[in-house]
Amino acid sequence: MAVNKNALIRYKTIDKCLQNKFRQWTLDDLIIACSDALYEYEDKDVDVSKRTVQLDIQMMRSDKLGYNAPIVVYDRKFYKYAEDDFSIVNIPVTDKDVKVMNEAIQVLRQFKDFSLFKEMDGVLQRLEDSVYSSQKDKRAIIHLDKNEQLKGLEFIDVVYEAIQNQKGVKVTYQSFSAKKPSVMQVHPQLLKEFNNRWFLLGFNKDKLITLALDRMIKIENCPEMQYKDLQIDGDEFYRDVVGVTVSNSRPQRVQFWVDKKNAPYVVTKPFHRSQRVIETREDGTVFSIFVQHNFELERLILGFGESIEVLKPKKLRDRILKKLKQSVLNYSEIDK
């Protein structure tokens, strides 16, 4: 159970105690009540400190979670609500709040395989029970493209926590071209998602490597490693590429023509953030991007088939032409 969930249980427990006007509540009484409540939820003893409950009361008094609870101390040791009918569960929730949370929960459900979202707090804590119960029988109206059979998702949490805690990992990995797996020690730097696949950018033997999570066989923490943090900014590192393959080559200006029918799609969903319109013709549009040449760029271009033509540079144009000729040859051999 996440820490923020425990906090929510403590808030509700304190609230329930202070609503009971037939008893006087000291700080020690509230500590015992919170400990008992957490024991019921987790079925094990949970150490709730005096400082924790004091911070809980301070949080409930503030407007950070929208409670603004009027908790006062009287006779220098007893806690109560200054307003007799106050309760944090009676906080009004606007239609706008519910609409926003409903949409957020529908989106987050699409990521049920990822626990990266478990640390949500703030308004989510406040609305968690009511919103979830109202949505559990609803159909999702937002659908994100994902591959339910994608391998490697189970490694995301391990990698994420290793990056967050700056710890090295030992990865057993087998690329598509390798005949057998290899084991390597990696300093994980970034998690990268592209085209519905996840990748790890890591540091290994004085060089950066990109590992597909779906090609990992095993990953485990490696506490004996002295972690190297390269302070990599993902936006900067992937600035000049389409996809995940980054090389030491310099980015080049790529110009390509897209026919009239498909040009609007390229305008609304650019190949790259550097994309510019160079010329608008009767038969289509000429675009320009400034990127490194890599596998993902070629796959993107080839995906448009006969609707696209690379104009420059010549080297990329020739590579695409070679692949198209091989494609035609493949179909020709089938027809024989």
Buried (B, 14 or more C-beta within 10 A) or exposed (E): EEEBBBBBBBBBBBBBBBBEEEEEBEBEBBBBBBBEBBEEEEEEEBEBEEEBBEEBBEBBBEEBBBBEBEBEEEEEEBBBBEEEEBBBEEBEBEEEBBEBBBEBBBBBBBEEEBEEEEEBBEBBBBBBEEBEEBBEEEEEEEEEEEEEEEBBBEBBBBBBBBBEEEBBBBBEBEEEEEEEBEEBBBBBBBBBEBEEBBBBBBBBEEEBBBBBBBBBBEBEBBEEBEBEEEEEEEEEBBBBBBBBBBEEEEBBEBBBBBBEEBBEEBEEEEBBEBBEEEEEEEEBBBBBBBBBBBEBBBEBBEEBEEBBBBBEEEEBBEBBEEBBEEEEEEEEEEEE
